[in-house]
Amino acid sequence: MLLVFNLVPPISHASVSVSAQSAILMDQTTGRVLYEKNADNPELIASITKIMTAIIAIESGKLAEKVKISQNAIYTEGSSIYLQEGDQYTLEELVYGLMLRSGNDAAVAISEHVGESEEGFVYLMNEKARWLGMANTHFDNPHGLDSETHYSSAYDMALLMRYASQNEIFQEISSTKNYKPEGKHYSWTNKNKLLTQLYEHCTGGKTGFTKAAGRTLVTTAEKSGQTLIAVTIDAPSDWNDHISMFEYGFDHYPLQKIQEKGIFPWQVDDTETIQKGKIEEMVYYPLTNEELEQVESQTFLTENTLPFNKIGEKVFYLNGEKIAQVPIYEVEGANRGKEEKEGWIDRLFNMFQHSSGDKDG
């Protein structure tokens, strides 16, 4: 498990050049931004909107339910999976059609089933965006057709993809190259050519396009245990943009180990007292080799705190900015004698006795 926490700005490297008006490269595990270009600008985003539609549908817990296909869904303009009246699809199958084929009709059918109306679902989308901290985002619909008040930023979409990719079902759907709905004679091929043809390290994503928004793209890639997220908005050469950003990130900012797990001696405050403590997690952070040498750490020890026997934490800094922290736990029997431990148990018992009060039968 990686324990990561604050972000530091990326180093500017001239080796990255993208065609996109807005772009970002983010480390999935830590959220560190490794490259950005106009990343906070609100922009039309087209069908990468459907990442939000998909994760809300998945989290609804209704994936196995059959969805009634409305006329409103059938006649939605734009890209389509060609839903017909009387079609039988589960919500899960529609999410596959949404993510792989970018079906606007699937988006509306999903929204009506999960949100009870398209408007109700859009409310859920905006509430989720607010909860995720997507400060430059507002949704008007579940599919991404152009609207002056339907927009997001490259940074916000990276935040969304980082969140959604933690869901195993979302990741499974996003990474699927071909999918055949049950009982159908056809299958859907993923439109994400980075996944299906162009980049062996790609693990998923979502495409988008309208004339006004241009080409929009969100993808993920994994290499040597590190996962990166790339977002481009209005990018004529988006496939190449993403490959260039991924290769740049993997080459310049590999996950570097900054803390081993194990039992270590710690100095208590400014005294000569040495106390043993245990770190149970290895800590990694995406760093250049130069930055790795600049990482500093500081240890803060405290009294044992229930219920996890935590006695402190080790905090890591890069150029004065906190980038990570990891708890330090007590080593059983290493720092206290038997009488002290028995006294601690007695105090705990008395505390619970006092809080429950005396009760007469």
VEXKOL-511380 format. One record per residue (C-alpha): residue number from 1; residue in one letter; chain; x, y, z. Coordinates in steps of 0.25 Angstrom, whole numbers. Example, Ala and Ser with C-alpha at 12.3 -4.5 7.8 and 13.67 -1.06 7.14 Angstrom:
VEXKOL-511380
+-----+---------+--------+-------+-------+-------+
| num | residuo | cadena |    xx |    yy |    zz |
+-----+---------+--------+-------+-------+-------+
|   1 |       a |      A |    49 |   -18 |    31 |
|   2 |       s |      A |    55 |    -4 |    29 |
+-----+---------+--------+-------+-------+-------+
***
This chain:
VEXKOL-511380
+-----+---------+--------+-------+-------+-------+
| num | residuo | cadena |    xx |    yy |    zz |
+-----+---------+--------+-------+-------+-------+
|   1 |       m |      A |     0 |     0 |     0 |
|   2 |       l |      A |     5 |    14 |    -4 |
|   3 |       l |      A |     3 |    25 |     6 |
|   4 |       v |      A |     4 |    38 |    -2 |
|   5 |       f |      A |    -1 |    52 |     1 |
|   6 |       n |      A |     3 |    65 |    -4 |
|   7 |       l |      A |     7 |    69 |   -17 |
|   8 |       v |      A |    19 |    77 |   -22 |
|   9 |       p |      A |    19 |    84 |   -36 |
|  10 |       p |      A |    25 |    77 |   -48 |
|  11 |       i |      A |    39 |    81 |   -53 |
|  12 |       s |      A |    38 |    88 |   -67 |
|  13 |       h |      A |    44 |    80 |   -78 |
|  14 |       a |      A |    45 |    84 |   -92 |
|  15 |       s |      A |    44 |    69 |   -97 |
|  16 |       v |      A |    29 |    69 |   -96 |
|  17 |       s |      A |    21 |    76 |  -107 |
|  18 |       v |      A |     6 |    74 |  -110 |
|  19 |       s |      A |    -4 |    78 |  -120 |
|  20 |       a |      A |   -15 |    80 |  -110 |
|  21 |       q |      A |   -20 |    93 |  -105 |
|  22 |       s |      A |   -21 |    87 |   -91 |
|  23 |       a |      A |   -13 |    75 |   -85 |
|  24 |       i |      A |    -9 |    68 |   -73 |
|  25 |       l |      A |    -1 |    56 |   -68 |
|  26 |       m |      A |    -3 |    51 |   -54 |
|  27 |       d |      A |     2 |    40 |   -46 |
|  28 |       q |      A |    -9 |    31 |   -42 |
|  29 |       t |      A |    -4 |    26 |   -29 |
|  30 |       t |      A |     0 |    39 |   -23 |
|  31 |       g |      A |    -8 |    50 |   -31 |
|  32 |       r |      A |     5 |    57 |   -34 |
|  33 |       v |      A |     4 |    65 |   -47 |
|  34 |       l |      A |    16 |    62 |   -56 |
|  35 |       y |      A |    13 |    71 |   -68 |
|  36 |       e |      A |     2 |    81 |   -71 |
|  37 |       k |      A |    -2 |    91 |   -81 |
|  38 |       n |      A |   -14 |   100 |   -78 |
|  39 |       a |      A |   -19 |    89 |   -69 |
|  40 |       d |      A |   -29 |    98 |   -61 |
|  41 |       n |      A |   -36 |   104 |   -73 |
|  42 |       p |      A |   -51 |   101 |   -74 |
|  43 |       e |      A |   -53 |    95 |   -88 |
|  44 |       l |      A |   -64 |    87 |   -96 |
|  45 |       i |      A |   -61 |    73 |   -93 |
|  46 |       a |      A |   -70 |    64 |  -102 |
|  47 |       s |      A |   -71 |    49 |   -99 |
|  48 |       i |      A |   -60 |    48 |   -88 |
|  49 |       t |      A |   -72 |    53 |   -80 |
|  50 |       k |      A |   -77 |    39 |   -80 |
|  51 |       i |      A |   -66 |    35 |   -70 |
|  52 |       m |      A |   -75 |    42 |   -60 |
|  53 |       t |      A |   -87 |    35 |   -65 |
|  54 |       a |      A |   -81 |    22 |   -64 |
|  55 |       i |      A |   -75 |    23 |   -50 |
|  56 |       i |      A |   -89 |    28 |   -45 |
|  57 |       a |      A |   -96 |    16 |   -52 |
|  58 |       i |      A |   -86 |     6 |   -46 |
|  59 |       e |      A |   -87 |    12 |   -32 |
|  60 |       s |      A |  -102 |    11 |   -32 |
|  61 |       g |      A |  -102 |    -4 |   -30 |
|  62 |       k |      A |  -112 |    -6 |   -41 |
|  63 |       l |      A |  -103 |   -12 |   -52 |
|  64 |       a |      A |  -111 |   -25 |   -52 |
|  65 |       e |      A |  -124 |   -18 |   -54 |
|  66 |       k |      A |  -132 |   -18 |   -68 |
|  67 |       v |      A |  -133 |    -4 |   -73 |
|  68 |       k |      A |  -145 |     1 |   -81 |
|  69 |       i |      A |  -141 |     8 |   -93 |
|  70 |       s |      A |  -149 |    21 |   -95 |
|  71 |       q |      A |  -152 |    29 |  -108 |
|  72 |       n |      A |  -144 |    40 |  -102 |
|  73 |       a |      A |  -132 |    31 |  -102 |
|  74 |       i |      A |  -134 |    25 |  -116 |
|  75 |       y |      A |  -134 |    38 |  -123 |
|  76 |       t |      A |  -122 |    44 |  -116 |
|  77 |       e |      A |  -114 |    51 |  -126 |
|  78 |       g |      A |   -99 |    47 |  -129 |
|  79 |       s |      A |   -91 |    35 |  -127 |
|  80 |       s |      A |  -100 |    23 |  -124 |
|  81 |       i |      A |  -101 |     8 |  -121 |
|  82 |       y |      A |  -114 |     8 |  -128 |
|  83 |       l |      A |  -124 |     5 |  -117 |
|  84 |       q |      A |  -138 |     1 |  -121 |
|  85 |       e |      A |  -151 |     0 |  -114 |
|  86 |       g |      A |  -153 |   -13 |  -107 |
|  87 |       d |      A |  -138 |   -16 |  -106 |
|  88 |       q |      A |  -134 |   -23 |   -94 |
|  89 |       y |      A |  -121 |   -19 |   -88 |
|  90 |       t |      A |  -115 |   -19 |   -74 |
|  91 |       l |      A |  -110 |    -6 |   -68 |
|  92 |       e |      A |   -96 |   -12 |   -68 |
|  93 |       e |      A |   -97 |   -15 |   -83 |
|  94 |       l |      A |  -101 |    -1 |   -86 |
|  95 |       v |      A |   -89 |     4 |   -78 |
|  96 |       y |      A |   -80 |    -5 |   -88 |
|  97 |       g |      A |   -88 |     2 |  -100 |
|  98 |       l |      A |   -85 |    15 |   -93 |
|  99 |       m |      A |   -70 |    14 |   -91 |
| 100 |       l |      A |   -66 |     5 |  -103 |
| 101 |       r |      A |   -75 |    11 |  -114 |
| 102 |       s |      A |   -78 |    25 |  -107 |
| 103 |       g |      A |   -93 |    23 |  -109 |
| 104 |       n |      A |  -101 |    35 |  -106 |
| 105 |       d |      A |  -114 |    27 |  -106 |
| 106 |       a |      A |  -108 |    18 |   -96 |
| 107 |       a |      A |  -104 |    30 |   -87 |
| 108 |       v |      A |  -118 |    35 |   -87 |
| 109 |       a |      A |  -124 |    21 |   -84 |
| 110 |       i |      A |  -114 |    20 |   -73 |
| 111 |       s |      A |  -118 |    34 |   -67 |
| 112 |       e |      A |  -132 |    31 |   -67 |
| 113 |       h |      A |  -131 |    18 |   -60 |
| 114 |       v |      A |  -121 |    22 |   -50 |
| 115 |       g |      A |  -126 |    37 |   -47 |
| 116 |       e |      A |  -141 |    34 |   -51 |
| 117 |       s |      A |  -139 |    45 |   -61 |
| 118 |       e |      A |  -128 |    51 |   -69 |
| 119 |       e |      A |  -129 |    64 |   -60 |
| 120 |       g |      A |  -128 |    56 |   -48 |
| 121 |       f |      A |  -116 |    49 |   -52 |
| 122 |       v |      A |  -109 |    62 |   -56 |
| 123 |       y |      A |  -111 |    66 |   -42 |
| 124 |       l |      A |  -104 |    54 |   -37 |
| 125 |       m |      A |   -92 |    57 |   -47 |
| 126 |       n |      A |   -90 |    71 |   -42 |
| 127 |       e |      A |   -91 |    67 |   -27 |
| 128 |       k |      A |   -81 |    56 |   -30 |
| 129 |       a |      A |   -72 |    66 |   -37 |
| 130 |       r |      A |   -73 |    76 |   -25 |
| 131 |       w |      A |   -70 |    64 |   -16 |
| 132 |       l |      A |   -57 |    61 |   -24 |
| 133 |       g |      A |   -52 |    75 |   -24 |
| 134 |       m |      A |   -55 |    78 |   -39 |
| 135 |       a |      A |   -55 |    93 |   -37 |
| 136 |       n |      A |   -55 |    96 |   -52 |
| 137 |       t |      A |   -66 |    86 |   -56 |
| 138 |       h |      A |   -81 |    87 |   -59 |
| 139 |       f |      A |   -90 |    76 |   -66 |
| 140 |       d |      A |  -102 |    79 |   -74 |
| 141 |       n |      A |  -104 |    65 |   -79 |
| 142 |       p |      A |   -99 |    50 |   -78 |
| 143 |       h |      A |   -93 |    49 |   -92 |
| 144 |       g |      A |   -85 |    62 |   -94 |
| 145 |       l |      A |   -92 |    68 |  -106 |
| 146 |       d |      A |   -88 |    83 |  -107 |
| 147 |       s |      A |   -94 |    93 |   -97 |
| 148 |       e |      A |   -88 |   106 |   -92 |
| 149 |       t |      A |   -90 |   102 |   -78 |
| 150 |       h |      A |   -85 |    88 |   -80 |
| 151 |       y |      A |   -70 |    88 |   -78 |
| 152 |       s |      A |   -58 |    83 |   -70 |
| 153 |       s |      A |   -43 |    84 |   -70 |
| 154 |       a |      A |   -31 |    75 |   -72 |
| 155 |       y |      A |   -28 |    75 |   -57 |
| 156 |       d |      A |   -42 |    72 |   -53 |
| 157 |       m |      A |   -44 |    61 |   -63 |
| 158 |       a |      A |   -31 |    55 |   -58 |
| 159 |       l |      A |   -36 |    55 |   -44 |
| 160 |       l |      A |   -49 |    48 |   -48 |
| 161 |       m |      A |   -41 |    37 |   -56 |
| 162 |       r |      A |   -32 |    35 |   -44 |
| 163 |       y |      A |   -44 |    33 |   -35 |
| 164 |       a |      A |   -52 |    25 |   -45 |
| 165 |       s |      A |   -40 |    16 |   -48 |
| 166 |       q |      A |   -40 |    11 |   -33 |
| 167 |       n |      A |   -53 |     4 |   -36 |
| 168 |       e |      A |   -50 |   -10 |   -41 |
| 169 |       i |      A |   -62 |   -11 |   -49 |
| 170 |       f |      A |   -60 |     2 |   -56 |
| 171 |       q |      A |   -45 |    -2 |   -59 |
| 172 |       e |      A |   -50 |   -15 |   -65 |
| 173 |       i |      A |   -60 |    -8 |   -74 |
| 174 |       s |      A |   -50 |     3 |   -78 |
| 175 |       s |      A |   -39 |    -7 |   -82 |
| 176 |       t |      A |   -48 |   -16 |   -90 |
| 177 |       k |      A |   -45 |   -17 |  -105 |
| 178 |       n |      A |   -57 |   -24 |  -109 |
| 179 |       y |      A |   -70 |   -27 |  -103 |
| 180 |       k |      A |   -82 |   -36 |  -107 |
| 181 |       p |      A |   -96 |   -33 |  -100 |
| 182 |       e |      A |  -103 |   -46 |   -96 |
| 183 |       g |      A |  -112 |   -51 |  -106 |
| 184 |       k |      A |  -107 |   -42 |  -117 |
| 185 |       h |      A |  -101 |   -46 |  -130 |
| 186 |       y |      A |   -91 |   -34 |  -130 |
| 187 |       s |      A |   -80 |   -29 |  -122 |
| 188 |       w |      A |   -75 |   -15 |  -118 |
| 189 |       t |      A |   -60 |   -11 |  -121 |
| 190 |       n |      A |   -54 |     0 |  -113 |
| 191 |       k |      A |   -52 |    13 |  -120 |
| 192 |       n |      A |   -39 |    15 |  -112 |
| 193 |       k |      A |   -28 |    12 |  -122 |
| 194 |       l |      A |   -18 |    15 |  -112 |
| 195 |       l |      A |   -23 |     2 |  -104 |
| 196 |       t |      A |   -26 |    -6 |  -116 |
| 197 |       q |      A |   -15 |    -3 |  -126 |
| 198 |       l |      A |    -5 |     8 |  -123 |
| 199 |       y |      A |     1 |     7 |  -109 |
| 200 |       e |      A |     4 |    -6 |  -102 |
| 201 |       h |      A |     4 |     0 |   -88 |
| 202 |       c |      A |   -10 |     6 |   -89 |
| 203 |       t |      A |   -20 |     1 |   -79 |
| 204 |       g |      A |   -32 |     8 |   -82 |
| 205 |       g |      A |   -39 |    22 |   -85 |
| 206 |       k |      A |   -50 |    29 |   -92 |
| 207 |       t |      A |   -50 |    37 |  -106 |
| 208 |       g |      A |   -58 |    49 |  -109 |
| 209 |       f |      A |   -61 |    58 |  -121 |
| 210 |       t |      A |   -70 |    69 |  -126 |
| 211 |       k |      A |   -67 |    80 |  -136 |
| 212 |       a |      A |   -67 |    90 |  -125 |
| 213 |       a |      A |   -59 |    83 |  -115 |
| 214 |       g |      A |   -49 |    76 |  -124 |
| 215 |       r |      A |   -43 |    63 |  -121 |
| 216 |       t |      A |   -43 |    60 |  -106 |
| 217 |       l |      A |   -37 |    48 |   -99 |
| 218 |       v |      A |   -34 |    42 |   -85 |
| 219 |       t |      A |   -25 |    30 |   -84 |
| 220 |       t |      A |   -17 |    22 |   -74 |
| 221 |       a |      A |    -5 |    14 |   -76 |
| 222 |       e |      A |     3 |     5 |   -67 |
| 223 |       k |      A |    18 |     1 |   -68 |
| 224 |       s |      A |    28 |    -5 |   -57 |
| 225 |       g |      A |    17 |    -4 |   -46 |
| 226 |       q |      A |    14 |    11 |   -49 |
| 227 |       t |      A |     1 |    16 |   -54 |
| 228 |       l |      A |    -1 |    29 |   -61 |
| 229 |       i |      A |   -13 |    37 |   -66 |
| 230 |       a |      A |   -13 |    46 |   -78 |
| 231 |       v |      A |   -23 |    56 |   -82 |
| 232 |       t |      A |   -24 |    64 |   -95 |
| 233 |       i |      A |   -35 |    74 |   -99 |
| 234 |       d |      A |   -36 |    80 |  -114 |
| 235 |       a |      A |   -24 |    72 |  -118 |
| 236 |       p |      A |   -22 |    69 |  -133 |
| 237 |       s |      A |   -12 |    59 |  -131 |
| 238 |       d |      A |   -17 |    53 |  -118 |
| 239 |       w |      A |   -12 |    38 |  -119 |
| 240 |       n |      A |     3 |    44 |  -121 |
| 241 |       d |      A |     1 |    54 |  -110 |
| 242 |       h |      A |    -3 |    43 |  -100 |
| 243 |       i |      A |     9 |    34 |  -104 |
| 244 |       s |      A |    18 |    45 |  -103 |
| 245 |       m |      A |    13 |    49 |   -89 |
| 246 |       f |      A |    13 |    35 |   -84 |
| 247 |       e |      A |    27 |    32 |   -89 |
| 248 |       y |      A |    32 |    45 |   -83 |
| 249 |       g |      A |    26 |    42 |   -70 |
| 250 |       f |      A |    31 |    28 |   -69 |
| 251 |       d |      A |    45 |    32 |   -73 |
| 252 |       h |      A |    46 |    44 |   -64 |
| 253 |       y |      A |    37 |    42 |   -52 |
| 254 |       p |      A |    38 |    27 |   -48 |
| 255 |       l |      A |    32 |    22 |   -35 |
| 256 |       q |      A |    44 |    23 |   -26 |
| 257 |       k |      A |    45 |    16 |   -12 |
| 258 |       i |      A |    47 |    26 |    -1 |
| 259 |       q |      A |    44 |    17 |    11 |
| 260 |       e |      A |    46 |     2 |    14 |
| 261 |       k |      A |    37 |    -5 |    23 |
| 262 |       g |      A |    43 |   -11 |    36 |
| 263 |       i |      A |    47 |    -8 |    51 |
| 264 |       f |      A |    55 |     4 |    53 |
| 265 |       p |      A |    61 |    12 |    65 |
| 266 |       w |      A |    56 |    26 |    67 |
| 267 |       q |      A |    61 |    37 |    75 |
| 268 |       v |      A |    50 |    43 |    84 |
| 269 |       d |      A |    49 |    58 |    83 |
| 270 |       d |      A |    63 |    64 |    86 |
| 271 |       t |      A |    66 |    54 |    97 |
| 272 |       e |      A |    76 |    43 |    96 |
| 273 |       t |      A |    64 |    33 |    98 |
| 274 |       i |      A |    64 |    23 |    87 |
| 275 |       q |      A |    50 |    16 |    84 |
| 276 |       k |      A |    48 |     5 |    74 |
| 277 |       g |      A |    36 |     7 |    64 |
| 278 |       k |      A |    31 |    -1 |    52 |
| 279 |       i |      A |    27 |     4 |    39 |
| 280 |       e |      A |    18 |    -6 |    32 |
| 281 |       e |      A |    17 |     0 |    18 |
| 282 |       m |      A |    28 |     3 |     7 |
| 283 |       v |      A |    26 |    18 |     2 |
| 284 |       y |      A |    28 |    22 |   -13 |
| 285 |       y |      A |    27 |    35 |   -20 |
| 286 |       p |      A |    29 |    39 |   -34 |
| 287 |       l |      A |    42 |    46 |   -34 |
| 288 |       t |      A |    54 |    50 |   -44 |
| 289 |       n |      A |    67 |    44 |   -40 |
| 290 |       e |      A |    71 |    58 |   -36 |
| 291 |       e |      A |    59 |    60 |   -27 |
| 292 |       l |      A |    61 |    47 |   -20 |
| 293 |       e |      A |    74 |    52 |   -14 |
| 294 |       q |      A |    67 |    64 |    -9 |
| 295 |       v |      A |    56 |    57 |    -1 |
| 296 |       e |      A |    57 |    60 |    14 |
| 297 |       s |      A |    49 |    54 |    25 |
| 298 |       q |      A |    45 |    57 |    39 |
| 299 |       t |      A |    40 |    48 |    50 |
| 300 |       f |      A |    29 |    51 |    60 |
| 301 |       l |      A |    27 |    42 |    72 |
| 302 |       t |      A |    15 |    42 |    81 |
| 303 |       e |      A |     9 |    34 |    92 |
| 304 |       n |      A |     3 |    21 |    88 |
| 305 |       t |      A |   -11 |    24 |    83 |
| 306 |       l |      A |   -23 |    14 |    82 |
| 307 |       p |      A |   -27 |     6 |    75 |
| 308 |       f |      A |   -15 |     4 |    65 |
| 309 |       n |      A |    -3 |     5 |    75 |
| 310 |       k |      A |     2 |    17 |    66 |
| 311 |       i |      A |    14 |    24 |    73 |
| 312 |       g |      A |    17 |    34 |    62 |
| 313 |       e |      A |    19 |    37 |    48 |
| 314 |       k |      A |    30 |    40 |    38 |
| 315 |       v |      A |    28 |    51 |    28 |
| 316 |       f |      A |    35 |    53 |    15 |
| 317 |       y |      A |    38 |    67 |     9 |
| 318 |       l |      A |    43 |    71 |    -5 |
| 319 |       n |      A |    48 |    86 |    -6 |
| 320 |       g |      A |    41 |    89 |     7 |
| 321 |       e |      A |    27 |    83 |     2 |
| 322 |       k |      A |    21 |    71 |     9 |
| 323 |       i |      A |    20 |    60 |    -1 |
| 324 |       a |      A |    17 |    47 |     8 |
| 325 |       q |      A |    15 |    42 |    21 |
| 326 |       v |      A |    15 |    28 |    28 |
| 327 |       p |      A |    10 |    24 |    42 |
| 328 |       i |      A |    20 |    18 |    52 |
| 329 |       y |      A |    15 |     7 |    61 |
| 330 |       e |      A |    19 |     1 |    74 |
| 331 |       v |      A |    27 |   -11 |    74 |
| 332 |       e |      A |    21 |   -21 |    84 |
| 333 |       g |      A |    29 |   -22 |    96 |
| 334 |       a |      A |    40 |   -13 |    91 |
| 335 |       n |      A |    37 |     0 |    99 |
| 336 |       r |      A |    29 |    -4 |   111 |
| 337 |       g |      A |    31 |   -13 |   123 |
| 338 |       k |      A |    20 |   -24 |   127 |
| 339 |       e |      A |    15 |   -15 |   138 |
| 340 |       e |      A |    13 |    -3 |   130 |
| 341 |       k |      A |     6 |   -11 |   119 |
| 342 |       e |      A |    -3 |   -18 |   130 |
| 343 |       g |      A |    -6 |    -4 |   136 |
| 344 |       w |      A |   -10 |     1 |   122 |
| 345 |       i |      A |   -20 |   -10 |   121 |
| 346 |       d |      A |   -25 |    -7 |   135 |
| 347 |       r |      A |   -27 |     8 |   131 |
| 348 |       l |      A |   -34 |     4 |   118 |
| 349 |       f |      A |   -44 |    -5 |   126 |
| 350 |       n |      A |   -47 |     6 |   136 |
| 351 |       m |      A |   -50 |    16 |   125 |
| 352 |       f |      A |   -60 |     7 |   119 |
| 353 |       q |      A |   -66 |     4 |   133 |
| 354 |       h |      A |   -67 |    19 |   136 |
| 355 |       s |      A |   -73 |    22 |   122 |
| 356 |       s |      A |   -84 |    11 |   124 |
| 357 |       g |      A |   -89 |    15 |   138 |
| 358 |       d |      A |   -94 |     7 |   149 |
| 359 |       k |      A |  -107 |    -1 |   145 |
| 360 |       d |      A |  -117 |    -7 |   155 |
| 361 |       g |      A |  -125 |   -19 |   152 |
+-----+---------+--------+-------+-------+-------+
***
